[in-house]
Amino acid sequence: MGKSQTKVVVTGLGATTPLGGDLPSTWSALLAGKSGVRNLEWEGVEELPVRFAAQLAVEPSEVMTKQQLRRLDRNQAIALISAREAWRDAGLATPRAAGARTRPPSRTASSSTASGSASCCPAASAGCTPRSTATTCGVRRAGRGSRRSRCRC
């Protein structure tokens, strides 16, 4: 019985910690040797057995709208803030709207590709015409159809 190994590629980083509200501030505080543990300053803290904790440096309510926070519990909000930072750090396009779901790539050609006004690959700029005969231009399609299919310009 063999172990199943999954390869993971880290493309972006994000953090929301007691040291900082984002990755650069957290990293700077780590390098400076700062601690995220602070005295609690709540009303009635005297009644608790412990009066210090590592609280977030930036509360989710400072980063997200009330509508977004209403739909999430605290842990989800913290995870979403870090995930959004990682998404931006990876250089990926920003989502249309916060929390908006996106559709997976279509397995069929887009209407502009089918009509011949655009191509699904960069080879069109190199002289490959859209939807020419049954030959393929040799460029692998990214995110469309089968992983092993090639573009048919």
N, C-alpha and C positions, 0 to 999 in steps of 0.2 A: 504494500500500500504506500504510494508515494505522496509526498506533500504537494499541494497545489500552491504555486507561487504566483502572485499577482504583482506585476511591475507598476510602480507609481511614479509619476513625474510631477514634481512640484514646480508650478509655473508662477505662482504668486504667493505672497505672504500677507497676513493680516493679524492684528492683535488688539484686543481690548482688555487691559489688565489694570491692576492697582498701581502700576508704575506709570502708565500713560494710556491715553485714549486711542493711540494708533501705534503702528510699528516703529516709526522713527523715534518717537518720544519714549517708548518702552525700551528700545535698544540703548538710547542715550542714558537713561536712568540705570539700566543694568551695568553699562560700562563705567558709570560714575560710582557704582557700588551702593546706590540708594535702596531703601527698603520700601515696600508698598504697605507695610503694616503701620497703622496709625491708631491713635486713641479715638474711641467712639465718642461722638459729641451729640448723641440723641438725648431727648428728654426722657428721663426715667432710666438712664443707663446705670445709675447707682444700684439698682435692684438686680442687675445681672451679675453672674459670677465672674464674667470676663469683660473687661472694658477696652479691649483693643481688637482690631481685625484688619484684614486686607480687603478694603472696599475698592470698587472701581474708581479710577481717577476721573472718568467722564461717565456720567449716568446716561443710559439709553434715551431718556427723555430730552437730553440736550442735542441728540443727533437725529432722532426720528420724530415724526409727527405724532400727534395724539391718535389719529386714525390708524396709523401703522401699529402703534403700541397696544391699541385696544384688541387687535387680532392676534397678538403674540403674548406668550408668557415671558417672564424676565429672561430665562435661559435662551429662548428662541431669539429674542431681540439682541442679546449679546452676541450670539452666534452669527446672526444676520449682519450685524455691523462689521464683524471681523471678516466674514465671507465677502462682503462688498469691497472691503479694502483689498483683500487678496485678489479679487476679480480685477480691480483697477490696477493693482501692482503687476498683474500678468499682462496688462496691456490689452485686455479684451474690451470690446465695445460696451458702453454702459447700457443697462436694460432700459427699455422704453419707459417704464414707470416702476416705481419702487414696488416690489412684490408682484409685478406682472408676470404671468406665465408666458413662456415662449413656446411656439410649436416646434417640433423636431423638423429637420430638413425634409423637404418633399422628395419622394422617390421618382417623381416625374419631372420633366423639364419645365421650367417656368414658361409663362405665356410669351415673354419677350424672347426667350431662346427658341421656342417652337416657331415663332413668326419669322425668325432670322434676323431680328434687329440687334441681338446681343448674343454672346457666346458664353458657355459655361466654363471656359478656360482661357488662360492668357495667350494661347496659341493663335487666337483670332487676330491679334495685333501683328502676328508674325506671318500673316498671309493665309492662314487656315480659314476657310469660309464656313460659316455655320451650316450644319446639316448637309454637308456634301455627301457624296456617294457613300457606300457601305464601309469605306476605309476609316480608320481611326487616326487621330492626330498623335496619339501616343502619350498625351498628358493625362495623368491620373486625376480623376475627379475627386475633389475634397468634399466630403459630407453629402454627396449625392449618390443614391443607388448603392450598389454593392461596393464593398471596400476594394475589391480587386478589379472593378470595371474601369474601362478607359473611356475618355471623352470621345464622342462621335460628333465632331464639329461639322 
